[in-house]
Amino acid sequence: MPKCCVVGAGRVGLVAAACFAEAGYATICIDSNQEKLLTLQDGLLPFYEPGLQELIRRNLNCGKLQVNSCLSEAVRTSDIIFLAVGTPVNQQGEADLSDLNHVVDELVQIGRELQDKRIIVNKSTVPVGTGDNLSRRLGKANGCYHYVSNPEFLREGSSIRDFTVPDRVVIGTDSNRTYEDLANLYKTFLPETTPFLKCSLEEAELIKQVANAFLGIRISFINEIANLCEQVGADVRKVVQGIGLDRRIGTSYLKPGPGFGGSCLPKDMRSILATSRLKRVDLSLIEAATRANELQRQLVVKKIKSVANDSQLQKTIGILGLAYKPETDDLREAPALDIIRLLIREGFKVKAYDPVCNPEAQKLFPGVSFASDPYDLAKDCDLLVLVTEWKEFGELDFLRIRKIMRSPQVLDCRNILDGDRLCQIGFTYFGAGISSTCVEHS
Ligand code: UDX
């Protein structure tokens, strides 16, 4: 049975390491951050991901999984080395590959003393062309390394399921032997029906970024249609139902909202745009979807202003949900952060609540008052704005909330609340892409 090494104890790295160990492979996860390693060795996680902590604990306890910082020892004792280090991009979309480059330099050093072959599998998202460069550099180490691009399509909040029941496994390599070795590793624990795609390094790198860009385009598309629905007396949910019945279209990634966030969609779109500028290829659709995503946050604030603006009184806005989506503690590029910033600039008093992100968000907004629960948040608010669709927000007691708000008004940016019922019990309700004529305003 091949032994696995995963470099990088971030979300992708830890999920991969835990799942390989769970599948029975002896796995070592390497990270240079000692604090993170101590947290993991204590059986805790440096971030929130459902199910992962138990999986890591169990495999650490039975010895299938190890975490430490010694790359050279791990490479010597492993057959397949997965790279899952962070590759952030700046606002211009230029990728910071310094962590990846550093690991590759170390691998070249270590490789000079290796006698037999190792497969190096890159899971970090990189601009197209990176793999070609890395594989040339790795080639300097006695030819002992075979470099493969194997992008990861995990969604936060459902990472373990996405890893163990993926829609597909993409393997970029020109070597049939290396492809087989890696595919066989996966085939021992993935469902038999999982499609495998063999392609070139460049194609694998593009597939990851293009998939995310396409999802971003879908979301921005429906957000723009939602904005139109509000102006023409329509309900976007019906429109999505209607177009989604067309099997060519479907309904996924067509939920309107305050714009997409997170560490991948916005970043990958910026990165592919940077490549397009370099290669002088027009990717105007991706550009427009990125711009629409930025505008979407501003439109939420415009809506809030039209509902709650009053030159005489400073209105209090309660933000329900801060994470960029439910089941994660990730605030990266979260729409709620932009909305709060803009509201403060507009002179509103802002209160906020998130079931898991309060402590992190508090550091960013010392002037915002953070509530201990949704009822504490609603107290004295003129408008509640539901930004993240945490399940518990759909189960709130709105009769109780109505009594404690200054004025019972809700803007549901995710359409998870029952607008008709809220109107019946005395709320003024605004949805996303739902014209006011479509809800029973009392
Ligand atoms: C995404 C990709 O789905 C995943 O394949 C890739 O590996 C990493 O990036 P993730 O960032 O976890 O995963 O989030 P995802 O669930 O895709 O949602 C991204 C954003 O789009 C969230 O802000 C979400 O709220 C928003 N979204 C999603 C919508 O606004 N509407 C939708 O219909 C779907």
Boltz pocket constraint, residues with backbone or C-beta under 6 A from the ligand:
constraints:
  - pocket:
      binder: B
      contacts: [[A, 152], [A, 153], [A, 154], [A, 155], [A, 156], [A, 157], [A, 212], [A, 215], [A, 219], [A, 251], [A, 252], [A, 253], [A, 254], [A, 255], [A, 256], [A, 257], [A, 258], [A, 259], [A, 260], [A, 261], [A, 262], [A, 263], [A, 264], [A, 265], [A, 324], [A, 325]]
      max_distance: 6.0
